[in-house]
Amino acid sequence: MTVTENQIPAIIQEAKEAAYVAADTYFKDKLGGQDAYACGFAWVNIYGIKMNTKMGKAFKSAGLSKDYTGSINMWNPSKYGCQNVDTLEAGAQAAADVFKKYGFRAYAGSRLD
């Protein structure tokens, strides 16, 4: 599948929506709605895109930027209202899966706070 830069905003929106659904499902089903476990952060890294290309500029226009690893970073894609690292990671993995579906090399990451 060939993705054009015009599709980037819709792909990002799809990733955010998938991330929220995954985080919400995890939080309610696995944690019973209790935010009483390990706190942390989660994100998605997208590799192999130069920011001076049309594709890179499309990601930048959509609000994403490169991080210290040289990848495009999407911080807390679910924007879920909790601090549980497992919940946020479930959302990040769902977002990464959306990017992978479109042929991007994307990985979820997380760390404890």
All heavy atoms as an XYZ file, in Angstrom:
864
protein
N       0.853     -1.185      0.000
C       0.000      0.000      0.000
C       0.893      1.241      0.000
O       1.779      1.367      0.833
C      -0.886     -0.022      1.250
C      -1.609      1.266      1.491
S      -2.549      1.328      3.021
C      -3.888      0.252      2.617
N       0.642      2.119     -0.913
C       1.391      3.361     -0.977
C       0.582      4.463     -0.310
O      -0.568      4.712     -0.672
C       1.685      3.743     -2.441
O       2.398      2.676     -3.051
C       2.509      5.008     -2.512
N       1.193      5.094      0.663
C       0.549      6.174      1.404
C       1.080      7.502      0.880
O       2.283      7.653      0.657
C       0.851      6.048      2.916
C       0.298      7.231      3.674
C       0.279      4.758      3.461
N       0.193      8.465      0.701
C       0.610      9.805      0.295
C       0.569     10.729      1.505
O      -0.079     10.423      2.519
C      -0.315     10.378     -0.805
O      -1.619     10.597     -0.244
C      -0.405      9.429     -1.987
N       1.245     11.845      1.369
C       1.281     12.801      2.486
C      -0.103     13.344      2.816
O      -0.365     13.742      3.948
C       2.261     13.941      2.193
C       1.926     14.800      1.008
C       2.441     14.276     -0.325
O       3.044     13.194     -0.389
O       2.212     14.975     -1.332
N      -1.017     13.333      1.846
C      -2.374     13.824      2.102
C      -3.154     12.912      3.044
O      -4.136     13.337      3.657
C      -3.142     13.978      0.789
C      -2.532     15.030     -0.107
O      -1.923     15.983      0.367
N      -2.673     14.848     -1.401
N      -2.728     11.659      3.168
C      -3.419     10.702      4.026
C      -2.941     10.756      5.483
O      -3.583     10.178      6.359
C      -3.205      9.284      3.488
C      -3.865      9.041      2.146
C      -3.456      7.703      1.579
O      -2.342      7.533      1.121
N      -4.374      6.750      1.638
N      -1.842     11.429      5.744
C      -1.235     11.423      7.084
C      -2.191     11.917      8.170
O      -2.318     11.267      9.206
C       0.100     12.197      7.102
C       1.112     11.509      6.177
C       0.642     12.350      8.510
C       1.397     10.053      6.523
N      -2.878     13.046      7.999
C      -3.793     13.478      9.080
C      -4.852     12.425      9.418
O      -5.144     12.189     10.593
C      -4.427     14.749      8.524
C      -3.420     15.278      7.551
C      -2.810     14.053      6.928
N      -5.405     11.758      8.408
C      -6.426     10.738      8.662
C      -5.821      9.517      9.347
O      -6.462      8.915     10.231
C      -7.105     10.332      7.351
N      -4.608      9.144      8.974
C      -3.945      8.003      9.610
C      -3.651      8.317     11.073
O      -3.866      7.476     11.952
C      -2.659      7.627      8.840
C      -3.018      7.071      7.458
C      -1.830      6.616      9.638
C      -1.839      6.905      6.528
N      -3.181      9.521     11.339
C      -2.908      9.928     12.718
C      -4.197      9.919     13.532
O      -4.223      9.442     14.671
C      -2.207     11.298     12.767
C      -0.784     11.156     12.221
C      -2.197     11.869     14.181
C      -0.051     12.470     12.040
N      -5.276     10.414     12.961
C      -6.560     10.415     13.668
C      -7.023      8.985     13.941
O      -7.492      8.680     15.032
C      -7.620     11.179     12.872
C      -8.936     11.324     13.600
C      -8.804     12.065     14.919
O      -8.046     13.019     15.050
N      -9.553     11.625     15.926
N      -6.859      8.109     12.968
C      -7.222      6.698     13.163
C      -6.391      6.079     14.284
O      -6.909      5.325     15.110
C      -7.014      5.929     11.856
C      -7.402      4.474     11.939
C      -7.171      3.713     10.640
O      -7.059      4.332      9.575
O      -7.112      2.466     10.710
N      -5.096      6.412     14.319
C      -4.210      5.890     15.361
C      -4.635      6.397     16.739
O      -4.655      5.625     17.714
C      -2.766      6.278     15.071
N      -4.986      7.667     16.840
C      -5.434      8.229     18.118
C      -6.720      7.564     18.597
O      -6.870      7.264     19.781
C      -5.647      9.742     17.989
C      -4.370     10.537     17.884
C      -4.672     12.018     17.716
C      -3.417     12.846     17.622
N      -3.711     14.288     17.449
N      -7.645      7.349     17.674
C      -8.914      6.718     18.043
C      -8.698      5.268     18.487
O      -9.279      4.827     19.491
C      -9.894      6.791     16.881
C     -10.395      8.205     16.627
C     -11.173      8.367     15.326
O     -11.411      7.344     14.626
O     -11.541      9.504     15.004
N      -7.869      4.537     17.759
C      -7.568      3.150     18.135
C      -6.872      3.106     19.488
O      -7.141      2.221     20.315
C      -6.698      2.489     17.063
N      -5.982      4.068     19.731
C      -5.264      4.128     21.005
C      -6.224      4.370     22.162
O      -6.128      3.722     23.204
C      -4.200      5.232     20.951
N      -7.163      5.282     21.978
C      -8.112      5.575     23.048
C      -8.986      4.358     23.354
O      -9.194      4.012     24.520
C      -8.991      6.786     22.702
C      -9.871      7.166     23.867
C      -9.401      8.033     24.841
C     -11.138      6.617     24.025
C     -10.180      8.357     25.948
C     -11.923      6.935     25.122
C     -11.438      7.806     26.080
O     -12.213      8.109     27.171
N      -9.483      3.706     22.316
C     -10.337      2.528     22.517
C      -9.560      1.431     23.241
O     -10.062      0.817     24.189
C     -10.896      2.022     21.168
C     -11.539      0.654     21.322
C     -11.894      3.016     20.599
N      -8.318      1.192     22.824
C      -7.503      0.151     23.462
C      -7.207      0.490     24.919
O      -7.282     -0.376     25.792
C      -6.204     -0.044     22.692
N      -6.870      1.745     25.185
C      -6.580      2.158     26.559
C      -7.838      2.056     27.429
O      -7.780      1.557     28.561
C      -6.035      3.586     26.578
N      -8.951      2.500     26.900
C     -10.209      2.447     27.653
C     -10.595      1.000     27.949
O     -10.994      0.677     29.079
C     -11.308      3.144     26.853
C     -12.591      3.296     27.642
O     -12.543      3.828     28.776
O     -13.649      2.885     27.134
N     -10.465      0.133     26.978
C     -10.785     -1.288     27.162
C      -9.872     -1.904     28.219
O     -10.336     -2.619     29.116
C     -10.660     -2.046     25.832
O     -11.580     -1.472     24.895
C     -10.957     -3.525     26.005
N      -8.577     -1.630     28.120
C      -7.631     -2.181     29.087
C      -7.953     -1.686     30.497
O      -8.009     -2.466     31.440
C      -6.200     -1.799     28.721
C      -5.176     -2.486     29.591
C      -4.602     -3.681     29.191
C      -4.807     -1.961     30.823
C      -3.685     -4.340     29.995
C      -3.899     -2.607     31.639
C      -3.336     -3.790     31.220
O      -2.442     -4.436     32.026
N      -8.169     -0.393     30.623
C      -8.421      0.209     31.938
C      -9.676     -0.373     32.589
O      -9.670     -0.698     33.774
C      -8.556      1.727     31.786
C      -8.576      2.466     33.088
C      -7.418      2.612     33.837
C      -9.744      3.028     33.563
C      -7.432      3.311     35.043
C      -9.765      3.730     34.766
C      -8.606      3.867     35.509
N     -10.710     -0.528     31.817
C     -11.977     -1.024     32.377
C     -11.967     -2.529     32.578
O     -12.438     -3.023     33.607
C     -13.133     -0.615     31.477
C     -13.412      0.868     31.518
C     -14.495      1.278     30.562
C     -14.751      2.779     30.649
N     -15.636      3.246     29.582
N     -11.432     -3.273     31.601
C     -11.488     -4.736     31.674
C     -10.389     -5.339     32.541
O     -10.641     -6.263     33.311
C     -11.407     -5.352     30.272
C     -12.632     -5.044     29.433
O     -13.625     -4.521     29.974
O     -12.588     -5.328     28.221
N      -9.188     -4.846     32.430
C      -8.059     -5.441     33.158
C      -7.866     -4.837     34.546
O      -7.431     -5.506     35.465
C      -6.756     -5.280     32.369
C      -6.763     -5.894     31.008
C      -6.539     -7.370     31.075
C      -6.414     -7.911     29.663
N      -6.345     -9.318     29.589
N      -8.152     -3.550     34.671
C      -7.900     -2.876     35.946
C      -9.173     -2.563     36.719
O      -9.098     -2.013     37.823
C      -7.114     -1.583     35.716
C      -5.765     -1.723     35.008
C      -5.111     -0.361     34.865
C      -4.855     -2.675     35.754
N     -10.308     -2.862     36.139
C     -11.567     -2.594     36.818
C     -11.801     -1.118     37.098
O     -12.493     -0.755     38.037
N     -11.204     -0.258     36.286
C     -11.387      1.179     36.452
C     -10.582      1.788     37.585
O     -10.806      2.937     37.960
N      -9.639      1.051     38.139
C      -8.827      1.545     39.252
C      -7.438      1.963     38.769
O      -6.719      1.152     38.197
C      -8.683      0.465     40.318
C      -9.993      0.043     40.934
C     -10.678      1.173     41.689
O     -10.045      1.892     42.450
N     -11.969      1.344     41.463
N      -7.070      3.187     39.008
C      -5.764      3.709     38.590
C      -4.786      3.599     39.758
O      -4.229      4.580     40.214
C      -5.915      5.159     38.134
C      -4.709      5.666     37.366
O      -3.846      4.843     37.006
O      -4.641      6.877     37.131
N      -4.585      2.376     40.244
C      -3.790      2.195     41.464
C      -2.538      1.355     41.237
O      -2.037      0.749     42.156
C      -4.658      1.548     42.534
N      -2.059      1.309     40.030
C      -0.889      0.494     39.721
C       0.264      1.375     39.257
O       0.232      2.572     39.435
C      -1.254     -0.569     38.675
C      -2.323     -1.508     39.170
C      -3.656     -1.294     38.856
C      -2.002     -2.588     39.962
C      -4.643     -2.151     39.324
C      -2.982     -3.455     40.438
C      -4.296     -3.225     40.110
O      -5.262     -4.076     40.582
N       1.263      0.809     38.655
C       2.474      1.535     38.262
C       2.168      2.701     37.327
O       1.464      2.552     36.334
C       3.447      0.571     37.585
N       2.713      3.854     37.653
C       2.539      5.048     36.833
C       3.641      5.127     35.791
O       4.763      4.686     36.011
C       2.599      6.303     37.702
S       1.262      6.408     38.898
N       3.319      5.729     34.661
C       4.334      5.876     33.631
C       3.813      6.607     32.410
O       2.763      7.246     32.444
N       4.588      6.471     31.335
C       4.321      7.179     30.089
C       4.392      6.189     28.937
O       5.061      5.169     29.035
C       5.367      8.267     29.856
C       5.538      9.194     31.014
C       6.570      9.019     31.917
C       4.667     10.246     31.205
C       6.740      9.872     32.997
C       4.825     11.110     32.278
C       5.856     10.919     33.172
N       3.750      6.525     27.810
C       3.826      5.684     26.616
C       3.806      6.567     25.375
O       3.279      7.686     25.401
C       2.678      4.693     26.581
N       4.376      6.048     24.312
C       4.494      6.799     23.070
C       4.649      5.835     21.909
O       4.789      4.637     22.084
C       5.691      7.741     23.129
C       6.981      7.002     23.342
C       7.786      6.445     22.386
C       7.574      6.695     24.593
N       8.855      5.816     22.969
C       8.749      5.954     24.335
C       7.250      6.954     25.917
C       9.587      5.484     25.340
C       8.087      6.484     26.917
C       9.241      5.774     26.628
N       4.664      6.405     20.693
C       4.936      5.647     19.477
C       6.104      6.322     18.770
O       6.147      7.547     18.668
C       3.711      5.610     18.538
C       4.061      4.937     17.209
C       2.544      4.915     19.197
N       7.057      5.518     18.295
C       8.145      6.005     17.458
C       7.937      5.461     16.049
O       7.677      4.274     15.873
C       9.510      5.526     17.967
C       9.867      6.179     19.268
O       9.766      5.558     20.314
N      10.259      7.425     19.219
N       8.053      6.346     15.054
C       7.918      5.977     13.651
C       9.266      6.246     12.993
O       9.736      7.386     12.966
C       6.799      6.785     12.969
C       5.493      6.633     13.756
C       6.631      6.361     11.517
C       4.443      7.659     13.415
N       9.881      5.197     12.473
C      11.235      5.286     11.931
C      11.244      5.354     10.406
O      10.313      4.894      9.746
C      12.052      4.064     12.374
C      12.316      4.050     13.851
C      11.449      3.415     14.727
C      13.435      4.692     14.377
C      11.682      3.407     16.086
C      13.671      4.691     15.741
C      12.796      4.048     16.585
O      13.035      4.055     17.935
N      12.329      5.914      9.876
C      12.580      5.883      8.442
C      11.986      7.018      7.634
O      11.912      6.920      6.416
N      11.588      8.084      8.305
C      11.011      9.224      7.585
C      11.858     10.460      7.860
O      12.065     10.830      9.015
C       9.552      9.484      8.013
C       8.700      8.257      7.707
C       8.999     10.716      7.311
C       7.331      8.301      8.297
N      12.328     11.089      6.810
C      13.090     12.326      6.954
C      12.111     13.497      7.007
O      11.148     13.549      6.241
C      14.064     12.496      5.791
C      15.137     11.438      5.783
C      16.114     11.683      4.663
C      17.197     10.619      4.707
N      18.220     10.858      3.707
N      12.372     14.409      7.899
C      11.447     15.532      8.109
C      11.466     16.549      6.972
O      10.566     17.363      6.868
C      11.745     16.231      9.437
C      11.459     15.354     10.652
S       9.774     14.714     10.707
C       8.904     16.115     11.392
N      12.473     16.497      6.084
C      12.513     17.456      4.977
C      11.846     16.912      3.715
O      11.910     17.537      2.660
C      13.955     17.884      4.689
C      14.839     16.742      4.248
O      14.458     15.577      4.346
N      16.027     17.068      3.782
N      11.178     15.767      3.815
C      10.422     15.213      2.696
C       8.960     15.635      2.813
O       8.527     16.142      3.854
C      10.495     13.674      2.696
O       9.865     13.182      3.891
C      11.943     13.188      2.628
N       8.193     15.402      1.746
C       6.761     15.719      1.803
C       6.076     14.944      2.929
O       5.230     15.472      3.638
C       6.088     15.405      0.467
C       6.444     16.374     -0.628
C       5.723     16.020     -1.919
C       6.095     16.992     -3.019
N       5.387     16.702     -4.273
N       6.463     13.670      3.080
C       5.863     12.838      4.122
C       6.225     13.386      5.506
O       5.369     13.503      6.380
C       6.356     11.396      3.972
C       5.629     10.403      4.836
S       3.901     10.150      4.391
C       4.068      9.306      2.827
N       7.485     13.713      5.711
C       7.928     14.259      6.987
C       7.247     15.578      7.308
O       6.840     15.823      8.450
N       7.094     16.414      6.299
C       6.417     17.700      6.503
C       4.942     17.500      6.843
O       4.361     18.280      7.604
C       6.584     18.580      5.271
C       8.012     19.079      5.117
C       8.207     19.874      3.855
C       9.672     20.291      3.735
N       9.952     21.021      2.506
N       4.346     16.454      6.282
C       2.948     16.159      6.616
C       2.813     15.746      8.080
O       1.874     16.161      8.766
C       2.408     15.060      5.698
N       3.751     14.941      8.571
C       3.737     14.574      9.988
C       3.940     15.818     10.857
O       3.269     15.978     11.877
C       4.816     13.531     10.295
C       4.396     12.123     10.038
C       4.779     11.468      8.879
C       3.620     11.431     10.957
C       4.398     10.157      8.637
C       3.229     10.130     10.726
C       3.619      9.489      9.560
N       4.858     16.674     10.455
C       5.120     17.894     11.225
C       3.889     18.794     11.242
O       3.527     19.342     12.284
C       6.321     18.633     10.644
C       6.727     19.832     11.462
C       7.990     20.472     10.941
C       8.365     21.635     11.829
N       9.622     22.255     11.434
N       3.231     18.945     10.095
C       2.015     19.763     10.020
C       0.909     19.215     10.921
O       0.068     19.963     11.402
C       1.501     19.828      8.585
O       2.377     20.563      7.782
N       0.937     17.899     11.129
C      -0.070     17.266     11.984
C       0.306     17.324     13.462
O      -0.407     16.794     14.307
C      -0.268     15.810     11.551
N       1.439     17.953     13.775
C       1.809     18.158     15.166
C       2.834     17.192     15.728
O       3.132     17.239     16.919
N       3.378     16.306     14.905
C       4.397     15.370     15.383
C       5.780     15.891     15.029
O       5.934     16.668     14.093
C       4.181     13.985     14.775
C       2.809     13.352     14.998
C       2.773     11.949     14.419
C       2.441     13.322     16.458
N       6.776     15.459     15.784
C       8.137     15.913     15.523
C       9.118     14.782     15.810
O       8.751     13.747     16.359
C       8.469     17.131     16.375
O       8.360     16.803     17.747
N      10.369     15.012     15.437
C      11.411     14.022     15.714
C      11.834     14.118     17.169
O      11.787     15.172     17.776
C      12.625     14.259     14.815
C      12.390     13.778     13.411
C      13.618     13.156     12.851
C      13.273     12.534     11.512
N      14.329     11.729     10.999
N      12.267     12.975     17.703
C      12.822     12.988     19.053
C      14.312     12.673     18.985
O      14.900     12.620     17.910
C      12.060     12.026     19.972
C      12.288     10.559     19.646
O      13.089     10.245     18.741
O      11.675      9.715     20.309
N      14.926     12.464     20.127
C      16.372     12.272     20.188
C      16.839     11.000     19.477
O      18.014     10.867     19.160
C      16.853     12.273     21.642
C      16.421     11.047     22.412
C      17.267      9.954     22.533
C      15.165     10.967     23.000
C      16.872      8.819     23.224
C      14.764      9.845     23.687
C      15.631      8.778     23.803
O      15.235      7.661     24.477
N      15.927     10.060     19.208
C      16.315      8.830     18.513
C      16.347      9.010     17.003
O      16.778      8.124     16.280
C      15.340      7.678     18.828
O      14.058      7.974     18.262
C      15.221      7.431     20.320
N      15.852     10.134     16.519
C      15.763     10.371     15.085
C      14.458      9.900     14.486
O      14.250     10.003     13.285
N      13.574      9.370     15.320
C      12.271      8.913     14.831
C      11.221      9.995     15.071
O      11.397     10.885     15.894
C      11.867      7.634     15.561
O      11.654      7.897     16.933
N      10.131      9.872     14.345
C       8.987     10.743     14.598
C       8.286     10.193     15.840
O       8.079      8.995     15.964
C       8.047     10.777     13.386
C       8.767     11.449     12.211
C       6.757     11.497     13.721
C       7.992     11.437     10.927
N       7.936     11.079     16.748
C       7.398     10.663     18.035
C       5.962     11.129     18.200
O       5.633     12.280     17.914
C       8.270     11.244     19.152
C       7.806     10.809     20.506
O       6.980     11.469     21.116
N       8.342      9.701     20.985
N       5.127     10.211     18.664
C       3.745     10.535     19.019
C       3.591     10.221     20.498
O       3.519      9.064     20.905
C       2.774      9.708     18.186
C       1.328     10.007     18.441
S       0.288      8.941     17.410
C      -1.105     10.004     17.183
N       3.592     11.259     21.316
C       3.558     11.117     22.761
C       2.137     10.849     23.233
O       1.208     11.561     22.842
C       4.095     12.391     23.407
C       4.245     12.285     24.886
C       3.398     12.798     25.828
C       5.291     11.634     25.598
N       3.865     12.495     27.080
C       5.028     11.786     26.966
C       6.423     10.927     25.214
C       5.844     11.266     27.953
C       7.240     10.418     26.196
C       6.961     10.593     27.543
N       1.958      9.832     24.076
C       0.672      9.473     24.673
C      -0.467      9.527     23.643
O      -1.365     10.359     23.743
C       0.352     10.378     25.862
C      -0.860      9.892     26.638
O      -1.313      8.765     26.493
N      -1.404     10.762     27.462
N      -0.435      8.649     22.661
C      -1.430      8.727     21.584
C      -2.874      8.568     22.044
O      -3.777      9.105     21.413
C      -1.029      7.598     20.634
C      -0.167      6.698     21.425
C       0.488      7.540     22.473
N      -3.123      7.872     23.152
C      -4.502      7.678     23.600
C      -5.061      8.910     24.301
O      -6.268      9.103     24.337
C      -4.600      6.484     24.553
O      -3.987      6.772     25.794
N      -4.182      9.710     24.898
C      -4.611     10.853     25.727
C      -5.602     10.402     26.799
O      -6.481     11.153     27.213
C      -5.223     11.968     24.879
C      -4.332     12.516     23.792
C      -3.188     13.297     24.343
C      -2.412     13.993     23.240
N      -1.033     13.581     23.176
N      -5.437      9.145     27.241
C      -6.357      8.587     28.232
C      -6.075      9.207     29.595
O      -4.929      9.399     29.972
C      -6.222      7.061     28.293
C      -7.404      6.395     28.919
C      -8.594      6.270     28.219
C      -7.356      5.913     30.210
C      -9.703      5.678     28.790
C      -8.456      5.306     30.791
C      -9.630      5.203     30.078
O     -10.733      4.625     30.652
N      -7.116      9.497     30.334
C      -7.010     10.209     31.602
C      -6.622      9.341     32.778
O      -7.379      9.241     33.739
N      -5.480      8.701     32.692
C      -4.964      7.940     33.824
C      -3.444      7.968     33.771
O      -2.861      8.445     32.810
C      -5.469      6.490     33.803
S      -4.634      5.426     32.635
N      -2.817      7.445     34.807
C      -1.354      7.399     34.850
C      -0.825      5.978     34.748
O       0.380      5.769     34.732
C      -0.844      8.034     36.147
C      -1.145      9.503     36.248
C      -0.613     10.081     37.545
O      -0.378      9.381     38.514
N      -0.419     11.390     37.543
N      -1.685      4.994     34.659
C      -1.255      3.598     34.630
C      -0.482      3.303     33.349
O      -1.006      3.458     32.249
C      -2.463      2.673     34.746
C      -2.064      1.227     34.648
O      -2.215      0.638     33.587
N      -1.528      0.668     35.717
N       0.750      2.867     33.511
C       1.627      2.649     32.360
C       1.107      1.536     31.456
O       1.246      1.624     30.233
C       3.078      2.392     32.812
C       3.218      1.049     33.507
C       4.036      2.496     31.640
N       0.508      0.505     32.011
C      -0.006     -0.588     31.192
C      -1.164     -0.132     30.308
O      -1.276     -0.535     29.152
C      -0.437     -1.761     32.070
C       0.728     -2.358     32.847
O       1.821     -2.489     32.263
O       0.547     -2.672     34.038
N      -2.019      0.703     30.855
C      -3.141      1.249     30.093
C      -2.623      2.108     28.945
O      -3.056      1.964     27.797
C      -4.048      2.093     31.005
O      -4.555      1.270     32.049
C      -5.191      2.716     30.238
N      -1.698      3.006     29.265
C      -1.152      3.895     28.244
C      -0.369      3.125     27.187
O      -0.401      3.466     26.000
C      -0.286      4.972     28.901
C      -1.014      5.865     29.906
C      -0.053      6.845     30.549
C      -2.187      6.588     29.264
N       0.316      2.062     27.615
C       1.060      1.241     26.664
C       0.117      0.477     25.732
O       0.421      0.301     24.550
C       1.980      0.275     27.394
C       2.958     -0.413     26.461
C       3.988     -1.224     27.216
O       3.653     -2.341     27.641
O       5.106     -0.708     27.385
N      -1.007      0.023     26.236
C      -1.993     -0.644     25.381
C      -2.457      0.311     24.285
O      -2.600     -0.078     23.117
C      -3.180     -1.133     26.209
N      -2.659      1.569     24.652
C      -3.037      2.571     23.664
C      -1.934      2.833     22.654
O      -2.184      2.932     21.450
N      -0.699      2.931     23.131
C       0.428      3.176     22.232
C       0.616      2.012     21.260
O       0.900      2.221     20.081
C       1.697      3.417     23.036
N       0.430      0.794     21.750
C       0.570     -0.369     20.867
C      -0.507     -0.366     19.788
O      -0.238     -0.676     18.633
C       0.525     -1.670     21.666
C       0.790     -2.897     20.812
C       2.154     -2.851     20.146
O       3.170     -2.744     20.810
N       2.169     -2.922     18.820
N      -1.714     -0.003     20.149
C      -2.799      0.069     19.166
C      -2.501      1.130     18.113
O      -2.744      0.914     16.917
C      -4.126      0.370     19.868
N      -1.953      2.266     18.535
C      -1.596      3.318     17.583
C      -0.475      2.843     16.662
O      -0.523      3.054     15.443
C      -1.182      4.585     18.322
N       0.531      2.197     17.231
C       1.635      1.668     16.420
C       1.108      0.665     15.400
O       1.567      0.647     14.244
C       2.697      1.034     17.310
N       0.151     -0.153     15.799
C      -0.429     -1.131     14.885
C      -1.126     -0.467     13.702
O      -1.083     -0.978     12.575
C      -1.397     -2.051     15.624
C      -0.698     -3.004     16.586
O       0.540     -3.182     16.474
O      -1.393     -3.545     17.472
N      -1.761      0.674     13.937
C      -2.392      1.412     12.833
C      -1.321      1.890     11.859
O      -1.465      1.721     10.637
C      -3.232      2.605     13.358
C      -3.656      3.512     12.219
C      -4.440      2.098     14.124
N      -0.241      2.470     12.377
C       0.830      2.929     11.485
C       1.439      1.764     10.716
O       1.727      1.883      9.519
C       1.906      3.684     12.267
C       1.465      5.043     12.720
C       1.260      5.310     14.067
C       1.237      6.063     11.818
C       0.848      6.557     14.496
C       0.813      7.327     12.225
C       0.620      7.574     13.571
N       1.621      0.633     11.374
C       2.162     -0.560     10.698
C       1.238     -1.026      9.580
O       1.694     -1.461      8.525
C       2.371     -1.685     11.708
C       3.544     -1.466     12.622
C       3.651     -2.597     13.629
C       4.769     -2.353     14.608
N       4.861     -3.412     15.622
N      -0.064     -0.928      9.822
C      -1.049     -1.330      8.812
C      -0.853     -0.548      7.508
O      -1.084     -1.076      6.422
C      -2.457     -1.113      9.370
C      -3.586     -1.409      8.411
C      -4.930     -1.250      9.073
C      -5.382      0.188      8.996
N      -6.775      0.387      9.456
N      -0.386      0.682      7.633
C      -0.160      1.532      6.461
C       1.278      1.453      5.952
O       1.673      2.233      5.087
C      -0.548      2.974      6.773
C      -2.045      3.142      6.899
C      -2.653      3.178      8.145
C      -2.852      3.225      5.770
C      -4.026      3.312      8.271
C      -4.229      3.360      5.876
C      -4.810      3.409      7.134
O      -6.165      3.534      7.234
N       2.056      0.545      6.500
C       3.398      0.318      5.988
C       4.515      1.068      6.682
O       5.666      1.010      6.241
N       4.214      1.756      7.757
C       5.249      2.475      8.499
C       5.947      1.534      9.476
O       5.339      0.571      9.957
C       4.653      3.654      9.267
C       4.114      4.737      8.373
C       2.752      4.848      8.143
C       4.969      5.640      7.761
C       2.247      5.839      7.318
C       4.476      6.643      6.936
C       3.111      6.730      6.709
N       7.183      1.828      9.781
C       7.935      1.065     10.790
C       7.729      1.788     12.121
O       8.424      2.754     12.432
C       9.413      1.006     10.398
C      10.193      0.015     11.216
C      11.536     -0.305     10.594
N      12.272      0.854     10.150
C      13.366      1.333     10.727
N      13.868      0.745     11.777
N      13.974      2.393     10.233
N       6.770      1.317     12.887
C       6.356      1.992     14.117
C       6.392      1.028     15.293
O       6.049     -0.144     15.153
C       4.945      2.551     13.959
N       6.797      1.558     16.439
C       6.904      0.753     17.659
C       6.389      1.553     18.847
O       6.625      2.753     18.950
C       8.367      0.363     17.935
C       8.992     -0.397     16.794
C       9.739      0.271     15.828
C       8.816     -1.764     16.668
C      10.303     -0.412     14.767
C       9.380     -2.455     15.613
C      10.124     -1.775     14.670
O      10.660     -2.463     13.612
N       5.721      0.859     19.747
C       5.267      1.471     20.992
C       6.411      1.431     21.994
O       7.212      0.496     22.005
C       4.064      0.719     21.542
N       6.477      2.450     22.813
C       7.466      2.490     23.891
C       6.798      2.983     25.156
O       5.741      3.605     25.120
N       7.430      2.676     26.279
C       6.896      3.151     27.556
C       8.020      3.167     28.593
O       9.075      2.567     28.388
C       5.761      2.248     28.052
O       6.254      0.969     28.351
N       7.751      3.876     29.680
C       8.668      3.848     30.820
C       7.893      4.183     32.076
O       6.856      4.855     32.044
C       9.841      4.791     30.627
C       9.507      6.265     30.783
C      10.790      7.092     30.809
N      10.528      8.501     30.937
C      10.325      9.152     32.075
N      10.356      8.494     33.223
N      10.109     10.437     32.099
N       8.420      3.704     33.181
C       7.813      4.004     34.476
C       8.193      5.405     34.906
O       9.252      5.917     34.556
C       8.270      2.998     35.522
C       7.809      1.568     35.295
C       8.474      0.634     36.311
C       6.299      1.464     35.385
N       7.335      5.991     35.704
C       7.608      7.323     36.232
C       8.116      7.191     37.662
O       7.594      6.521     38.473
C       6.334      8.165     36.202
C       6.581      9.591     36.630
O       7.744     10.039     36.576
O       5.620     10.260     37.015
